[in-house]
Amino acid sequence: MNLRFFARLRRDASGSGPTRTEIRENFKIKVPKDKATTVQHALEGWLQSQGWPAVVNASATGDYVEFSFQHQQDSPGATRKLDAGKMAAELQQVLEDALKQQQA
């Protein structure tokens, strides 16, 4: 009989074992087709600046292209507080700047 198995099982059940937290942030952005290339480059640059290993997916629907990406963060212990409003404002500014440069 393996007593280490039971000792580990008791430790995990008591809450003193390791904890894993998983956070996923999903983003979707829909833009006109004529702005798609500029927006995709801006999104990829922003993701890289954040250090996020995310892939930008594109899906054309009619006259629009929808970009989506997912950020997944694995960390031990308590979850980090996310400020979705701040992230959305920053991302919006990045896209606005990219589109202004396209028009210039």
Secondary structure, DSSP 8 states (H G I E B T S, - for coil): --HHHHHHHHHHHTT-S--EEEEEEEEEEEEEGGGHHHHHHHHHHHHHHHT-----EEEEETTEEEEEEEEEEEEESS-----HHHHHHHHHHHHHHHHHHHH-
